[in-house]
Amino acid sequence: MRAHLARVDAVLVQAVIAAALSFAHIHDLAAAAGQDGWKAWAYPISVDLLMVAAWRRLRSGTGRAAGWCWFLIALAASLGANIATAGLLDMGNVPAWLRILVAGWPAVAFLGGTLLAHQPETQSAVVPAEPAPPERPAIPVPDALLAHARKIAADHHARTGQPIDAPALRARLGVPAPLADAITQQL
């Protein structure tokens, strides 16, 4: 257990260092491109928030294409700033095309964040499914996980008086949506 914690700590330290450096590079590039003051600080925040929103979509197990698309766009913005500030760009004379990209970034980040936050995670939210008799789930559910889910469902029912639904079960178990749906079908 201690070795696992040490490995996690080292990864977290590395992540904090990388995030801080990337944050500084994006800030410096935004400032060099004419976005000074509070605006220069807002750019790295918008890049990081878009990356987090995309990562959350990827982890949800649904909408993976949109998640990957916006994750790669945010990654390209971050990586581009890191490379540009590594001496490859004259920070005192930023080219017009890069100033245009920096100035256009807020609209891109807003679009990506909005689409990631407001796209339905499953098609059933858009197109109501016709009632059908329960079928055996396509995803196999381990017996131990099903037993644990039954305990969670019983606790939920005792507290709320209603059966647990797939999104609530998914949140409690930390499993992808398709697996939560399969478990819910078996409850």
C-alpha positions, 0 to 999 in steps of 0.5 A: 500500500505504501509503495502505491501511495509513493507512486501516486505521490510522484505522479501527482508531483509530476502532474503539478509541475507540468501543469504549472509550467504549461500554465506559465507558457500559455500565459507568456504566449498570450501576453506576448500576443497582446493579451496582457493583464487579467486576460493573459491569466485567463488563457491558461485557465480556459485551456486547462478547463477545456482539457478537464471537460474533455477528459471527463467526457472521455472517462464517462464512457460516452461521447468519446469522439467529442471528448477526444476531439476537444481534448486534442484541441486543448492539448494542441493549444497547450503543447503549441504554447510550450513549444513556442515559448521554448525559444522557437518564437521571437516573443517580442515579435509575435507573427500576426497569424499567431495573434489571430489564433490567440485572439480566437481561442476564447471562442473556441474554448467556449464552443468546446466547453459548451458542447461537452457540457450540454451534449446528451451523454446517451442517445436515450436522452434524445430519443425515447426508447420504446418499452421492451422486456428486460434482456440479458445485458450485453456486458457481463457483470461480475457477481461481486459487483452485482452484489455490491450494487444490490447493497447500494440500491437497497440503501438508496431505496431505504433513504429515498423510497425509490429505486435507484436509477442507472446514473445514480448507480453509476455515480456511486460505483464509479463505473462507465454508463454502459456497465451501470445500465447493465447492472441496473437491468439485473437489479 
